[in-house]
């Protein structure tokens, strides 16, 4: 008797999240409808509602998974960077084509419920700001209000300049290079400029 080999089919949850990789990355939350998600996934509405409750629940799950992967990539890059090059490592990861569009996620916040906004904001804070702060620490910046402000500025600069930098890398400029000229912070300017030379 010939035994049948059964191939494992992806479950509904994974299929929906995979559809999000295509839709939310290209169009953002507000421009994607439930009908778009169902068409891309090939599933019916009850599957979405069973696994995630609604479109926002699906989006939040996708953001957490996407940022979780990105945070792990940042952790490896920062902790494996040579001394004094942690900021360049952050910029290199953040400018990669598979890094999520943080600015688009920030724009999407206004379309979410208050709990959704809080959850996504906390995930963005941990992923982007948290590892910029860690990179500054490893670069020798002492803990201070100035370092906190610098980490915030760098995180925002990475988010704002990423879309222009990706896809035009040959003619683009590292976000840290842009930032090092824009921010007049004497204690870090030289270190930031030096880090930007290794970017890309």
ABEGO torsion letter per residue (X at the ends): XBBBBBBBBBBAAAAAAAAAAAAAAAAEAAABBAAAAAAAAGBBAAAAAAAAGBAAAAAAAAAAAAAAAAAAAAAAAAAABBBGAAAAAAAAAAABAABBBAAAAAAAAAABBAAAAAAAAAAAAAAAAAAAAAAAAAAGBBBBAAAAAAAAAAAAAAAAAAAAABGAAAABBBAAAAAAAABBBAAAAAAAAAAAAABX
